[in-house]
Amino acid sequence: MYYSTSKTTERLRFLAGAKHVPEHGYWTLPDGSHYVVSVLRPDDAIDLCDSVALVVVVDGDVRTPIWVGETGPFPGAFTFYETVRVALRQPNVEVHVHAVAPSATERREVAEAFDRAMDEPAAIRLAA
């Protein structure tokens, strides 16, 4: 599975110069499915709810998910997991949020698809 930055983000970065521009992109899973995500800093992700989140370690151009799951029904619920709290304190961490799955069933299916993809031995890389 791999992550690609959206062309819109690249254009906004060009137009904004050195200013911070919110990043959007998508993950492509081994089965060919694509999931659009917003990329947040850990401090900006604390109040997430009703979405799927990936905690991602950034090492140069490589982004490696270390946790994936539903964010829960109320703001901040996913930070109750010790694994998430520890991961969010690591340097070079981002939170990728997939917020377009409207129902709890769809969010669970997306989280399970990511979970299966993370278990596959395929390399996880940043697409050029």
C-alpha positions in Angstrom: 0.0 0.0 0.0 1.3 3.5 -0.7 0.4 7.1 -0.1 0.3 9.9 -2.8 -0.1 13.6 -2.2 -3.0 15.1 -4.1 -2.3 17.4 -7.1 -4.4 20.1 -5.4 -2.1 20.1 -2.4 0.9 20.4 -4.7 -0.7 23.4 -6.5 -1.7 25.1 -3.2 1.8 24.7 -1.9 3.2 26.4 -5.1 0.7 29.3 -4.8 1.2 29.8 -1.0 5.0 29.7 -1.1 6.4 28.9 2.3 3.1 29.1 4.2 1.6 26.0 5.7 -0.9 24.4 3.4 -3.2 21.6 4.7 -2.3 18.4 2.9 -4.7 16.0 1.3 -3.8 12.8 -0.5 -4.9 9.2 -0.9 -3.7 5.7 0.1 -3.8 3.0 -2.5 -4.3 -0.5 -1.2 -3.0 -3.7 -2.8 -6.5 -4.5 -4.1 -6.5 -1.2 -6.0 -8.9 0.7 -3.8 -8.2 4.3 -3.0 -9.0 6.2 0.2 -8.8 10.0 0.3 -7.3 11.4 3.5 -6.6 14.7 5.2 -3.2 14.9 6.8 -3.1 16.5 10.3 -0.5 17.2 12.9 -1.1 15.2 16.1 -2.2 18.3 18.1 -4.8 19.0 15.4 -6.2 15.4 15.5 -7.1 15.1 19.2 -10.8 16.0 18.7 -11.5 13.7 15.8 -14.7 11.6 15.7 -16.8 9.6 13.3 -13.9 8.9 10.9 -11.0 6.4 10.3 -7.6 7.5 11.4 -4.1 6.3 10.6 -1.2 7.2 12.8 1.7 7.5 10.3 5.5 7.8 10.9 7.3 10.0 8.4 10.9 9.1 7.5 12.0 11.2 4.5 9.6 10.3 1.7 8.4 7.1 3.3 5.2 7.1 5.3 4.5 4.0 7.4 1.2 3.5 9.2 1.7 2.2 12.7 -2.0 2.3 13.9 -5.3 2.3 12.1 -8.8 2.4 13.5 -12.0 4.2 14.0 -11.8 7.5 15.9 -15.0 6.7 17.8 -18.4 8.4 18.3 -17.2 11.4 20.3 -14.3 13.8 20.0 -11.0 12.4 21.3 -12.3 8.8 21.9 -9.5 7.2 19.9 -6.9 8.8 22.1 -8.1 6.5 24.9 -6.0 3.7 23.3 -2.6 3.6 24.9 -1.0 2.7 21.6 -2.4 5.9 20.0 -1.3 8.1 22.9 2.2 6.7 22.7 2.3 7.0 18.9 1.1 10.6 18.9 4.0 11.6 21.1 6.6 10.3 18.7 8.6 12.7 16.5 7.7 12.8 12.8 4.2 11.5 13.2 1.1 12.5 11.2 -2.5 11.6 11.5 -4.2 10.7 8.2 -8.0 11.0 8.4 -10.5 9.4 6.1 -13.7 11.2 6.9 -16.0 10.4 4.0 -17.4 7.0 5.2 -20.8 8.1 6.4 -21.9 5.2 8.6 -20.3 3.2 11.4 -20.5 0.1 9.2 -18.6 1.8 6.3 -16.0 3.2 8.7 -15.4 -0.3 10.2 -15.1 -1.7 6.7 -12.5 0.9 5.7 -10.5 0.4 9.0 -10.5 -3.4 8.3 -9.3 -2.9 4.7 -6.4 -0.8 6.0 -5.7 -3.3 8.7 -5.5 -6.2 6.2 -3.3 -4.1 3.9 -0.9 -3.3 6.7 -0.5 -7.1 7.4 0.6 -7.7 3.8 4.4 -7.9 3.2 4.2 -5.4 0.3 6.4 -2.3 0.8 4.7 0.8 2.1 6.1 3.8 0.2 5.4 7.4 -0.8 4.5 7.5 -4.5 6.4 10.0 -6.6 
